[in-house]
Amino acid sequence: MSIEVEQHNPVLTKNSETPAPPITFKEKIKTVGPGFVTAATGIGTGDLVAALVAGVSFGFTLIWAIIIGSILKFFLTEGMGRWQLATGKTILQGWHSMGKWATGYFGIYSVLWGFSYGAAAMTTSALMMVTMFPIMPLWVWAIIHGIAGLCLVLIGRYEIFEKIMTVLVGVMFITVVGSALLLTPDIGNILGGTIPQIGGGSMLLVLGLLGGVGGTITMASYGYWIREKNWRGKGWIPMMKLDTSVGYIITSIFCLALLVIGAEFLYGTGIEINGEEGLVTLGSMFSSEFGEAARWLFLIGAWAAAFSSLLGVWNGVPYLFADFIRMVRKKNMETPVSEKDPAYRLYLLWLTFPPMLLLFVDKPVGIVIAYGALGAIFMPFLSITLLTLLNSKRVDKGFRNGWITNAVLIGSILLFTYLGTIELINLF
């Protein structure tokens, strides 16, 4: 059996033997890992703010949008995992098989995205830290977080990285969900919010929740994380589906907790929450209502969300870039990319140091426009490519999309195309 996997899956092979997939539900739960990493990486403070604003503005009525948004991202991530396990090829190889245009788009976008995201991730993590420990300027905390992410990725193996991310998920769960439970929300109101309804003027917020929950380009890192776990071959697809489900259940719980906080604490007060600074303001309000310990509880959760996103990107996206460079050069195609790959480390440095310049100056207008324009079409691009690849002869018939998956992907294309169009209009 192992020889057959070696022949079918030469690119992704790391060890000479592939472990047998777990069979029982208990064994599968113990094996879950990349799902935690996906959840921690995908839930940035932007998702938390969006969910919080939804609760502040419309109470519990938009809970359904968070749930559906998580379901959409589940199908996208599951599709990438299924492609890899069924074909033995990375998602980058799948894009490359569709033409050089797809690979070229990703290459350009990844460079611009890394430059812009690096600064944003460091700043957001620093904002929470400087609020808790105002002993250094924001830019110093930002640089510390960037270098900390760099060091943790360079010196740690995947197993260590996964454990750190699991701890951060645990911290987020205890603090953010715990803060929501402090408010003793009405279960009936929560259940009522699961029924789709749209308040006046909330369409864009609904679409933002549907499209924003749980990351964008970072989802494409999932295939590299399951490879690091040595999940190879079609036998691992059921385990991958469970793992992905766990990741997006966690994602929806975190975002629902923030919506509950906004709905119970601020709905109807007229207080507005703007950007990540709004999380700091909310922390101060928690202090006035429940004491200083509640403020620390909330801020620690917000910091864990910010730093786990940074760390997940620092570890995961360089795999994609290294795979891209290998494909362009057409070299070492039989060897899996790893954290020791020079291109991996180059992109890791790109995420860390050049963006530090943006901590002191505004983003150049050209970079903002190019980054926004390319980013606006990434999710439609991902949905279209998965719809194409997973219905083609590149995948064995038994592992192609079913009608439900195809329907969800078509819905994703329509949704993300509309959101992308709005973003492009706003840019210009």
N, C-alpha and C positions, 0 to 999 in steps of 0.2 A: 504493500500500500504506500509506504513511504517513497519507494522508487518511482511510483506513478506520479506522486505529487511533485517530486523533484523535476521530472520531465515536463510536466504541465506548467510548472510555476518557477522557472529558473530565476526570474528577476527578483522575486520577493524572498527567496530562500536565505535564511540566516544560519540555521543549524542543519545538521545532517538528518535529524528526525523531527517530525511534527508531532506534538502531543495530541493524544486523542481528545476530541471535544467532550465536555461534561455531558452527562445524560440526565441526571435527576435535577429537579428544580433547585434543590439545596446546593448542589455542586455548581450549578450555573450562577446562582447568586454570589457564591464565594469567588467566582471567576470574574465577575463584573469589574471593570477597571477603566478602560478608555471612555466608557459612558460618563463616569465621574469627571474625567478630564475634559470631555466635551462640554459638560454642563458648566464646569468652573470657568472654562475659557469663553464660552458663548455668552455668559451672563455678565456683561459689563455694567458700569453704573448708568450708561445710557439706557439700557433696558429697564433698570430699576427706576430711573427718573420717569421714563415713559409710562410705566405701570403706575407710579405714584401720581403723576399728573392725571391719568385716567380716573383714579379714585377720587382725587380732589375735585375734578370737574364734573364727573358723572356718577359718583357713588359706586354702587356695585353693578351697574348695568352693563359694563364692558368686560366682565369676567370671561364671557364666552369667546371674546376676541383673543385673549391670551391663550386659552385652551386650543383654539383652532390654529393660532400661530405656531404653537409648539408641535401640533400634529403635522403641519406643513413642513417644518424643519426636520421632523422625524423622518418623513418620507424621502427628503433630499439626502439626509445623512445615511439612511439605510440603503438608498440606491447606490451611493458611492461605495459603501462597505460591500454590498452584494456584487457590484461590478468587480471589485478587487478579488474577492474570494472565489467568484465563479470563473474568472478569466486568468487570474494570476498576474494581472497588470494593474499598475497604479492609475489613478484618474487622469494624471498628466499624460500617460501613454494613450489613454482613451481619447483625450482631447486631440492629441497629436495625430491619431488615426483619422480624425475628421478633417485634417488639413492644417497647413502651417499657420493659417489665420488664427486658429484657436490657440495654438501654442504662443504665437506672437502677442496676441491680446493679453494672455495671462502674464507673460514676461514683463510687458510694459506696465501693466496695472500693479503687479507685485512690487516693483521698484518704487512707484509713486505712493502706493498704499503704505509700504513700510516706513517711508520718510515721514508721512503725515501721521500715521497711527502711533509711531514710536513716541513722538512728542506728546500726543494726547494721552496715551497710557501712562507715561511717567508723571504727567501733570495731575491726572485724576488720582492716582495712588498717593501722590505727595499732598494733595489737597486734604485728604482724609487724615493723613499723618500729621500735617502741620496744625490741623485743628485740635488733635489730641495732644500733640507735643510741640507747642509753638516756640521751640528753642533754636530753630534755624529757619532761614528763608525758604519759601516754596521751591525755588529753583534748586536749592541744595538737596532737599528731600527728593525732588524729581530725579536728579542725577544719581543719588544713592539707590533709588528703586531700579533705575535702568541698569546700573552696574551690578546690583544684587541679582537681577534676573539673568544677566549675562553669566555671572559666576556660577549660579545654581545649575544652569544648563551645561556649561562647559565642564564642570567637575563631577556632575551627577549622571548616573545611568538612568534609563527610563524607569526602572523600578523605584528609584529614589524620587524621581520627579512625580510619579503617580501617587506615591504615598504623601508627598507634600500637598499635591492638589486635593487628595481625599481629605486631608486634615483641614484645608481651607474650605472645602465644601461643608465639612462638619461645623466649622466655625460660623459659616454663613447660615447654615440651617438653624443652629441654636440661637444666633443673634437676631437675624431678620425675621424668621418665623416666630421666635420668642417675643420679639417686639410687637408683632401682630397679635399674638395671643394675649399680651398685656391689656389689649383694648377690648377683650372678650366680645368679639364680633357675633352678630346674630346669624346663626346657621341658615335660617330661612332666607335672609337677604342674600347670602352667598349662593345658595341653591337657585334663587330667583335670577341671579345674574348669569347663570349658565344658559338661559334661554335667549337666543339672539334678538337684540333690539338695539336701536340706534337713537341716541338723544339728538336734539337739535344742534346742528353745526359740528357734530363729532365725527363725520365721515373720514376726514384725514387722520384723526387720531386713531380711529378703528383700523384703517389701512396700515398705519404706522405700527400698531401693536401686532397685526397679523404678519407684517413683513420683518419686524425688528427683533422679535424674541429669539435669542439664542445664536447670534453670530452670523457672519456671512462667509468671507473667504476662509475663516478659521475652520469651518466645517470640513473643508477639503483635506485638512490635516488628519482626519479620523482614520483614514486608510493606513497612514504611516504609524499611527499609534497601535492599531490592531496588529500590524506587522511586527512591531517591537514586542508585542505579547506572544509572538510566534503563532498567531492564528493564521493558518494557511489551508486553503482547499475548501471545497463546497460543504464539507461536513461541519464547518464552523459557522455557516450562515445562520442556523437557528440561535446559536449563542450570541452572534453579532446582533441579531434582531432584538433579543432581550436586553443586551447591553445598551443599545441605542435607546430602547424604550425607557430604561432606568434614567438615562441622561436627560431625556426631555420631560419625564415626569418631575424630576428634580428642578429642571428649568422652570416649568409652569408653576410649581409650588412657590419658588422664590418670588417670581413676578406677581403671583396672586397675593402673596403676603404683603408686598408693597402696595398693591391696589387696595387691599383691606385697610392698611394703615392710613392711606390717603382718604379713603371713604369714611372710616370711623373717626378719624382725628381732625380732618380738615374740610370735609365736604360741607358746603353751605356757609363756611366762615368768611369767604371772600379772599382768603390768603392764597397767593400764587406761588408755585414752585417753579423756579427757572434754573435749568442746568444743574450740574453737580453741586453748585453752591447751595441749591435748595435742600440737598441732603444734609448739609451742615446746619442750615436753618432749622430743619426738622429735628435734628438731634438736640438743639437748644430748647425746642418746644417740648420735647420728651423730658428734658431735665426739669422744666417748670411744672410739668404735670405729674411725673412719676419719680423725680429725684435724679441725682447725678449718675447713679449706677445705670439707669435706663438710657441716659444719653451715651454713656460709654458702650453699652451693649449695642446700640444702633450704629454708632460710628465704627466700631470694630467690624461689624458685619459689612458695612459699606466699604471699608478698606479691604477686607478679604475678597469682596467681589471685584474690586479694582485691580488688586495685585494678582489675583488668580488669573484674570484675563491677560494681564501683562505677561505673566510667566508662561501661560499656555501658548500665547503667540510667539514668544521668544523660543520656545521649544518646537512648536509644530510647523509654523510657516516656513522656516528655513529648509525643511524637508522638501517642500514644494519647489522652492527656488533651486535647490541642488538638483532635483529631478529635472527641472526645466533646463538647466545648464548642461546636464548630461545628454539630454535629448538634442539640444542644439549642436553640441560637439560630436554627437554620435559615437561616444566613447564610453567604455565600462558599462554597457547596457546589460551585462549579465550579473552585475554586482549591485546589490541594494544600496541606496543612499543611506548614509549614517551620519551621526553627529560629528564624526571625524572627517567627513568630506570637506575639502577646502571651500567649496561653494556654500556649504551649510554654514561654516564659520564666517565666511565673508558676509552673508546676509544677516547673520546674528549681529555682527559688528555694525552693519548698515542700520539695523533696527535701533541700536543703542546710541551710537555717537553722533552721526550727522544730525539726527532730530534734536539733539541738545541745543543746536543753534536756534531752533524755533522757540526755545524757552525764553529767549531774550528779545526776539523780534517777531513781528507778525508774519504769518505765512505769506510767501510771495503769491500774488494774484494768479499768475499763470499756473502754479502748482495746485492751487485750490481748485481752479476750473478744470484742469486736466484730471486731477484725482476724483473730483466729483462726477465728471462726465463718464469716466471709465468705471467708477464704482456703481453708477446708476444702472449700468447694463450687466453687472456681474451676476445678480440673482436670476434675471431672465436667461442669461448665457448658461448658467448652471442647470436650470430647469430644462432648457431646450436640449442641451447635450445629454443629459440623463435620459430624456424621452427618446432621443435618437439611438444612443448606445445600447440601452437596455431593451430595445425592441428589435435589435438587429441580429444578424447571424454571428456577430462577434461573441454572443452569449448563448450557451446551450439552451434549448427550448424550455426546459424545466425551470430555468432561473431567470427568464425574461419577465417583464412587467405583466401584472394582471390588470384587469380593467379598472379596478379601484385605484391602483397606483398611477395608471395613465391619466385617469380623471383628475387626481390630485395634482399631478405635474402640469396638466393643461391649465388647471385653475391657478397654479403658481405662476405660470407664464403670464397669464392675463393680469394677475395681481401685481407682480413685480414689474411688468412692463408699464403699467399705469403709474406705480410709485416712481419708477425711473424717469418717466416722462415729466412728472411733477418736479422731480429734483433737477432735471435738465432745464426746465422752464425757470425755476428759481435761480439757477446759476447764471442764466443769460438775461 
